[in-house]
Amino acid sequence: MAGETLDRVMDRGEMVVATNSGWPPQSFLNDDNEMVGFDIDVATEIANRLGVEVRFETPDWATMTGGRWKGRYDLGVGSVTPTKARAQVIDFPGTYYYSPYVWVVHEDADIQTVDDLNGKVIGVETATTSEDYIRRQLDIAAPDQPPIEYKVEPGDIRTYAESMLPFDDLRLGQGVRVDAVIAPEQTAGQAIENGYPLRIIEDEYAFREPLVVITEKGDEEWNNKITETLNAMKEEGVIAEFSTKWYGKNYAAE
């Protein structure tokens, strides 16, 4: 399929991007039913630099990261971690930022350290690196990635179909449904900013992961074009600007 994607995008004048519709501040529907967020800005800027329009599709996570798109999507911009399993079915043209994953508890919880989480019920979004981590199966396919340290032996693991659902259960109180949640620092911070009575266990990251854009496997020309575009955006500080805009901190890849 070499060259197929770039030709399709340029001929159509539109790039179809797979992303999420309910993952603030990465990507979500605002009050006007418009897709907004950090990933949305990144994808839109890529399209702008290619001189085409952008259209967003919101398949479920497993579909987006499972490959075999058959031309339904041209690019995936959904804060995807490059695991070895995913590398078998999709390509990773570029890392665009890094995300620390944190432990989140109810603000009134008696949990103060990660050691206090042993034997507790941990909530995670299903089919994500959070779930892989708590099941001790995380295998990130990125250069210079430090070894993953597993510090918690959960009493039980509760999985959720969407990223905000674990927080909805955690906000009910410690032990009502879950005792803690593993999530990206950005997502946890957004939940707290939105009034959820939660807190992050300070100075105790679970892990720090690179986030990549993804493509259907095997189109070298398209991958090279995306890599070139992302590199220019990083060098010009555009992704850093988007990160600061949405997260209040620069998580951009160097």
Helices and strands as residue ranges (DSSP letters): H 4-12, E 14-18, E 22-23, E 27-29, E 35-36, H 38-50, E 53-57, H 61-65, E 75-80, H 84-87, E 90-106, G 114-117, E 121-125, H 129-134, E 156-160, H 165-170, E 180-184, H 185-193, E 198-200, E 207-216, H 220-235, H 238-247
